[in-house]
């Protein structure tokens, strides 16, 4: 029954949000058309519900050929592939708003494990790959909140971003998503949505660990 209510909530809120946000979305779309490479939307294949693929939708904030440039699927601080307008859209998370359409059509939910590109999905531990998308992937979720500043971690001196992601970030992020699967509920989703807003406003906060003290222990390399 909770899955029914979760889907009902997703459709209702996504539809209302798209209507309310139209005055914001239209100017952003126009600005993107007139700047950078003139691309408004960015579509990319991601792993989704029951490990099927779908096209995630975002506002275009990076060069069109960015997956084949630099650090590939990973974005670091000061990444030269990000357009000038894209920096602001990414900092405010406005670039994620087109995913409301993904939610509306059923590709995604508001809360769930973040959908990954195949290259990043493949480096999850096997037990995570087998279970992580038993639920629809989310616009936000426990992994998204904890790793809200993943670019900072990948930009540290003396590390190779792909190797660091594979050996450090992916295993811990996978355990966070397993925690979500074990504890999922409508009440948990509501808390994670509120914590997402808090994380955008105060990215340095550790409120998520104080709210959920039973989360997998925070690794020292995240400090």
Order of alpha helices (4+ residues) and beta strands (2+ residues): alpha-beta-beta-alpha-alpha-beta-alpha-alpha-beta-alpha-alpha-alpha-alpha-alpha-alpha
